[in-house]
């Protein structure tokens, strides 16, 4: 029977043998490893610097776009604008009418039109000042700007003391009446003539008692060979107007419904012509 031979190796020798074997094994392993580890050193070399220099060289290229060449072109356009500012100077200053001022001598009604037929707009009292802006054809009514009222209206000239100028120096003027849509214009308007008398008839327009102000006729009638503007207020639906023959221009008239807020659209009155006196024939002897 064989006995096992046991050899006792000192512990220091064993460590030396194992260290030599391990060192030999570890010594063979890093042969290829150092080569890839050197590869990361290639990353920052030319790639980062090339992109940075390319970006740096590209950034200055927008500088030409920032040049101020378009700006002078725009300012050049602005230099033409002052010519538009000069356009108001084209208004002929010599045509401006002289300022005519007046003072109210007694209580007066300032109305929407040149005549007592028009609705009341504003009340004026003795001592109130006005600036005269226009007049009717003969200057009996003037269109004024009262100093105590925001707006303009018509007042009878005889109720004013003119402090400077002459009312006939201002232009003849007729404004627009205040418009109302609350009621309808007159209907079925007709006119018939008998000699110099013209009878105008129309259908009544219903209005509340509070709003009712009757009707207004603005007529251009022939009086003594001249067409005269004649406004008339009517509390009814029939009126007779005097219209003579002998004027070069034809007579005419229009009709409104009047209520306290203003006037409706007007209706034209088909005016019958005036043939004048019939010719007389003398019999032959």
C-alpha positions as CSV (number, residue, x, y, z in Angstrom):
1,X,0.0,0.0,0.0
2,X,1.3,3.3,-1.1
3,X,1.5,6.3,1.1
4,X,1.0,9.8,0.0
5,X,4.0,12.0,-0.1
6,X,3.4,15.3,1.5
7,X,5.7,18.1,0.7
8,X,5.6,21.2,2.8
9,X,6.4,24.4,0.9
10,X,7.0,27.4,2.9
11,X,4.3,30.1,2.6
12,X,6.7,32.8,1.4
13,X,7.8,30.6,-1.5
14,X,4.2,29.9,-2.4
15,X,3.4,33.6,-2.6
16,X,6.4,34.2,-4.7
17,X,5.4,31.4,-7.2
18,X,1.8,32.7,-7.3
19,X,2.9,36.3,-7.7
20,X,5.2,35.4,-10.6
21,X,2.5,33.4,-12.3
22,X,0.0,36.2,-11.8
23,X,2.4,38.8,-12.9
24,X,3.1,36.9,-16.0
25,X,-0.6,36.6,-16.7
26,X,-1.2,40.3,-16.0
27,X,1.8,41.2,-17.9
28,X,0.4,39.8,-21.1
29,X,-3.1,41.3,-20.8
30,X,-2.4,45.1,-21.1
31,X,-0.6,44.7,-24.5
32,X,-3.6,45.8,-26.5
33,X,-5.4,47.8,-23.8
34,X,-3.1,50.9,-23.8
35,X,-3.7,51.4,-27.5
36,X,-7.5,52.0,-27.3
37,X,-7.0,54.1,-24.1
38,X,-4.9,56.5,-26.2
39,X,-7.7,56.8,-28.7
40,X,-9.9,59.2,-26.5
41,X,-7.0,61.7,-26.7
42,X,-7.8,62.1,-30.4
43,X,-11.4,63.3,-29.7
44,X,-10.7,66.9,-28.8
45,X,-7.9,67.5,-31.3
46,X,-9.1,68.8,-34.6
47,X,-12.9,68.2,-34.5
48,X,-13.7,70.7,-31.8
49,X,-11.3,73.3,-33.0
50,X,-12.5,73.0,-36.6
51,X,-16.1,73.5,-35.7
52,X,-15.3,76.4,-33.4
53,X,-13.2,78.1,-36.1
54,X,-15.8,77.5,-38.7
55,X,-18.5,79.0,-36.5
56,X,-16.2,81.9,-35.7
57,X,-15.6,82.5,-39.4
58,X,-19.3,82.2,-40.2
59,X,-20.5,84.6,-37.5
60,X,-19.0,87.7,-39.0
61,X,-20.7,87.0,-42.4
62,X,-24.1,88.5,-41.2
63,X,-22.3,91.8,-40.6
64,X,-23.0,93.0,-44.2
65,X,-26.7,92.5,-43.5
66,X,-26.5,94.8,-40.5
67,X,-25.3,97.6,-42.8
68,X,-27.4,100.7,-42.7
69,X,-28.0,100.9,-46.4
70,X,-31.8,100.4,-46.2
71,X,-32.1,103.0,-43.4
72,X,-31.0,106.0,-45.5
73,X,-33.4,104.9,-48.2
74,X,-36.3,105.1,-45.6
75,X,-35.2,108.4,-44.3
76,X,-35.1,109.7,-47.9
77,X,-38.7,108.8,-48.2
78,X,-39.4,110.8,-45.0
79,X,-37.9,113.9,-46.6
80,X,-40.8,113.9,-49.1
81,X,-43.4,114.0,-46.3
82,X,-42.9,117.7,-45.5
83,X,-44.4,118.5,-48.9
84,X,-47.7,117.0,-47.6
85,X,-47.5,119.3,-44.6
86,X,-47.4,122.3,-46.9
87,X,-50.6,121.3,-48.5
88,X,-52.8,123.2,-46.0
89,X,-51.1,126.4,-47.0
90,X,-53.0,126.0,-50.3
91,X,-56.2,127.2,-48.6
92,X,-56.8,130.6,-50.0
93,X,-56.6,132.9,-46.9
94,X,-57.9,136.0,-48.8
95,X,-61.3,134.3,-49.3
96,X,-61.9,134.1,-45.5
97,X,-64.7,136.3,-44.5
98,X,-64.1,139.0,-41.9
99,X,-65.1,138.1,-38.3
100,X,-68.5,139.7,-37.6
101,X,-69.6,139.9,-34.0
102,X,-72.9,140.9,-32.5
103,X,-74.7,141.3,-29.2
104,X,-78.3,140.1,-28.4
105,X,-80.5,143.1,-27.6
106,X,-83.5,141.2,-26.2
107,X,-84.6,137.7,-25.6
108,X,-84.4,135.7,-28.8
109,X,-85.0,132.1,-30.0
110,X,-82.1,130.6,-31.9
111,X,-83.6,128.1,-34.4
112,X,-82.6,125.3,-36.8
113,X,-83.3,127.3,-39.9
114,X,-83.7,130.9,-41.1
115,X,-87.2,131.6,-40.1
116,X,-89.8,131.4,-37.3
117,X,-91.2,128.3,-39.0
118,X,-88.3,126.2,-37.8
119,X,-88.0,124.4,-34.5
120,X,-86.5,126.1,-31.4
121,X,-82.9,125.1,-30.7
122,X,-81.5,127.5,-28.1
123,X,-82.5,130.5,-26.1
124,X,-80.5,133.7,-26.0
125,X,-80.8,136.7,-23.7
126,X,-79.9,140.4,-23.8
127,X,-76.1,140.8,-23.6
128,X,-75.2,137.4,-25.1
129,X,-72.5,137.6,-27.7
130,X,-72.5,135.8,-31.0
131,X,-70.2,135.4,-34.1
132,X,-72.0,135.7,-37.4
133,X,-71.1,132.8,-39.8
134,X,-73.7,133.1,-42.6
135,X,-76.9,134.6,-43.7
136,X,-80.1,134.0,-45.7
137,X,-80.6,135.6,-49.1
138,X,-81.6,139.0,-47.9
139,X,-79.7,139.0,-44.5
140,X,-82.9,139.1,-42.4
141,X,-81.7,136.0,-40.6
142,X,-78.1,135.1,-39.7
143,X,-76.4,131.8,-38.8
144,X,-74.5,132.4,-35.6
145,X,-72.2,130.8,-33.2
146,X,-73.4,131.8,-29.7
147,X,-70.6,132.3,-27.1
148,X,-72.7,130.6,-24.4
149,X,-73.7,127.5,-26.5
150,X,-71.8,124.6,-28.1
151,X,-73.3,124.7,-31.6
152,X,-74.7,127.0,-34.2
153,X,-78.2,128.2,-34.9
154,X,-80.3,130.9,-36.7
155,X,-81.4,134.2,-35.2
156,X,-83.4,137.1,-36.6
157,X,-80.9,139.9,-37.5
158,X,-83.2,142.6,-36.1
159,X,-82.7,141.2,-32.6
160,X,-78.9,141.7,-32.7
161,X,-76.7,144.7,-32.5
162,X,-73.8,144.2,-35.0
163,X,-70.6,145.3,-33.3
164,X,-68.2,145.0,-36.2
165,X,-68.6,144.5,-40.0
166,X,-71.7,144.0,-42.1
167,X,-73.8,140.8,-42.2
168,X,-74.0,141.0,-46.0
169,X,-70.3,140.4,-46.1
170,X,-70.7,136.8,-45.1
171,X,-71.8,134.1,-47.5
172,X,-75.4,133.0,-48.1
173,X,-75.8,129.6,-46.3
174,X,-78.4,126.9,-45.7
175,X,-77.6,124.0,-43.4
176,X,-79.0,120.5,-42.9
177,X,-82.0,120.1,-40.6
178,X,-81.8,117.6,-37.7
179,X,-83.0,114.3,-38.9
180,X,-85.6,112.1,-37.2
181,X,-86.6,108.5,-37.9
182,X,-89.4,108.3,-35.4
183,X,-92.2,109.1,-37.9
184,X,-92.9,108.7,-41.6
185,X,-92.7,111.5,-44.2
186,X,-96.0,112.9,-45.5
187,X,-97.9,110.8,-48.1
188,X,-100.3,111.5,-51.0
189,X,-98.9,115.0,-51.5
190,X,-100.6,117.0,-54.3
191,X,-100.8,120.6,-55.4
192,X,-103.4,122.5,-57.6
193,X,-103.2,126.0,-59.0
194,X,-105.9,128.6,-59.5
195,X,-104.2,131.8,-60.8
196,X,-101.5,132.8,-58.4
197,X,-102.8,130.6,-55.6
198,X,-101.4,127.1,-55.1
199,X,-103.3,124.7,-52.8
200,X,-101.1,121.9,-51.3
201,X,-102.8,118.8,-49.7
202,X,-101.3,115.7,-48.1
203,X,-102.3,112.8,-45.8
204,X,-101.8,113.2,-42.0
205,X,-98.9,111.4,-40.3
206,X,-99.8,110.0,-36.8
207,X,-97.6,111.4,-34.0
208,X,-98.0,111.5,-30.2
209,X,-99.3,114.7,-28.7
210,X,-96.0,115.3,-27.0
211,X,-94.0,114.9,-30.2
212,X,-96.4,116.6,-32.6
213,X,-95.0,119.8,-34.2
214,X,-97.1,119.8,-37.4
215,X,-95.4,120.1,-40.8
216,X,-92.8,122.2,-42.5
217,X,-92.8,123.5,-46.1
218,X,-89.7,125.0,-47.7
219,X,-90.9,126.8,-50.8
220,X,-89.2,128.9,-53.5
221,X,-92.0,131.2,-54.6
222,X,-92.1,133.9,-57.3
223,X,-92.7,137.2,-55.7
224,X,-92.5,140.5,-57.7
225,X,-90.4,138.9,-60.4
226,X,-87.9,137.2,-58.0
227,X,-87.7,133.7,-56.5
228,X,-87.9,134.1,-52.7
229,X,-87.2,131.3,-50.2
230,X,-90.3,131.0,-47.9
231,X,-90.4,128.5,-45.0
232,X,-93.8,127.9,-43.6
233,X,-94.9,125.9,-40.5
234,X,-98.4,124.3,-40.7
235,X,-100.6,122.8,-38.1
236,X,-102.8,120.8,-40.5
237,X,-102.7,119.1,-43.9
238,X,-103.8,121.9,-46.2
239,X,-102.1,125.2,-47.1
240,X,-102.5,127.9,-49.8
241,X,-99.3,129.5,-51.1
242,X,-99.1,132.7,-53.2
243,X,-96.9,132.2,-56.3
244,X,-96.8,134.8,-59.0
245,X,-95.8,134.6,-62.7
246,X,-92.9,136.4,-64.2
247,X,-89.8,134.7,-62.7
248,X,-87.1,133.3,-65.0
249,X,-86.6,130.3,-62.7
250,X,-89.5,127.9,-61.9
251,X,-91.0,127.8,-58.4
252,X,-90.7,124.7,-56.2
253,X,-91.4,123.4,-52.7
254,X,-90.9,120.4,-50.4
255,X,-92.7,119.1,-47.4
256,X,-91.5,117.6,-44.1
257,X,-93.1,116.0,-41.1
258,X,-92.0,117.9,-38.0
259,X,-91.7,116.5,-34.5
260,X,-89.9,117.8,-31.4
261,X,-86.7,115.9,-32.1
262,X,-86.3,117.0,-35.8
263,X,-87.6,116.4,-39.3
264,X,-88.3,113.4,-41.5
265,X,-87.2,113.0,-45.1
266,X,-88.8,115.6,-47.3
267,X,-91.3,114.9,-50.1
268,X,-91.1,116.9,-53.3
269,X,-94.3,118.8,-54.1
270,X,-94.9,118.6,-57.9
271,X,-95.4,122.3,-58.4
272,X,-98.0,123.3,-61.0
273,X,-96.5,125.9,-63.4
274,X,-98.0,129.4,-63.6
275,X,-98.9,130.1,-67.2
276,X,-99.4,133.8,-66.4
277,X,-102.2,136.0,-67.6
278,X,-104.1,134.8,-70.6
279,X,-103.4,136.8,-73.8
280,X,-106.1,139.3,-74.8
281,X,-107.3,139.5,-78.3
282,X,-108.7,142.7,-79.8
283,X,-111.3,142.0,-82.4
284,X,-110.6,143.4,-85.9
285,X,-112.6,146.5,-86.8
